[in-house]
Amino acid sequence: MPPERPAKFNHPAPSAESRAAHRYFAYVQDKLKSEGLMRTDGAPTTPADAPYTAADLATNFIHIALYDEYATEKNGQMVARQTPSRLRRWVAPVRMKLHFGPTIPETERIKDRRDVGAYAARLGRVSGHPVALTTGASNFDIYVLNEDERRGFGPFLERHVPGITPEAVRTITDMPRTTYCLVFAFSKGDSAVYERAVAVIRGEHPDALRLLCYHEELAQGLGLANDWPKARPSIFNDDEEFALLTTQDELMLKMLYDPRLSIGMTPTEATPIVRRLAAQLMPGDT
């Protein structure tokens, strides 16, 4: 018998606005690459033009894992401002699940499942914490949505993400083009233990830009939540120089889940331990 052919899916056509966004982000990807950005040479070795020391690693980790990129004003508005925070990470195994909007083609779904599955396994190996892609019960949900799907996503988020704030919902539904993707990780009350995360990836992204988003948002959702402009080579600096998780990023994930760092530590409490960890990970370096 000949092998069974995969089922054909009749996905609805994207809107004119979504098609325009697709053209725009294809242009963005081409422009970034033409400027020497979106590099993929940050792992498994560190590029010669982007060296870093153990002291750099410690400083970068402190700013990325122990500071927040945004602060909430008294009126509830989120503003960009580096703010000291606490060390946050998961205790439960992280079970990631992909959800696709109706317009996302089947070829992209297949590729994304393969890419995210491999990346989730890598995050687990590097951090030492259980991380995997699942088709069952999940606590880290990744939504790939086009413009129309994302803008109408608010009611779903309010029903299915306990504790999500109106500000977070608006950040997702009103996402400007300058934001390529995002993630929110949630704790209960004042706890620093993550229990749930939601990432949103634009369905209009071409392959390389979409993979960049997966690498950055899924790693940030594990606890490396901030962006720090001085971190290099790293995906946690908002400049898109590196598209994929780098060797330094891997070391920071390893540090984040090291039991010598306790959940809830402040920058002051964590700094001496972080410096010792960095020195151990890069012996003989300063």
C-alpha angles and dihedrals in degrees: 000000000000115000114271113260118236114259116265117237123207101211117190115255116258118248124257089258091053091048089051090051089050090055091045095053092045086057091047092052093048091047094049091050092047088056092054094257131126089055118184098194098091095099149083085011131025114253114249091235094056108052122165136185134220088260090053090049092052094047093047092048093051092052095043100042101030104039132064123230092212136039127203115234123216090262090057094253116141113226131183107256131136105242130178111249139162134274108271129185144139127279098181119066110274113241111189122198130187120221120186129202115238094257096056108111119240093239090060092047092054093048093046093050090052094046096044093044091055092043094049089053090050092050089053093050094047098044097038088228122115109263125162143152113249140184091204134058112349141187098186109056122190117198121197105197139164124227097275095042093050095047090054093045098095100091091049092051092049091052100042107031109065113214097013109149126229088243091057091048091052091047088059101040095042096041109156121224090254087069108073097184140334146199135209121198118196136208130185115258112314094341119126091209113107114226104167139016136190123197125187121202123186111247090211094066119115116236101272095045091047091051090049088055093050092051095049102039098043092050092045089051089060091062109283087108105156135072118226117190094211095057110110134199089022144110090223100082107074095236097103092224089134120037100189136048108283133212090259090051089053091053090050091052089050090051093046092060097038107123091225087074112069126214110256097029116149122226090259093051095044101043100083091046092046091053091052092048092050091049090051093049092049104032116192092019127109 
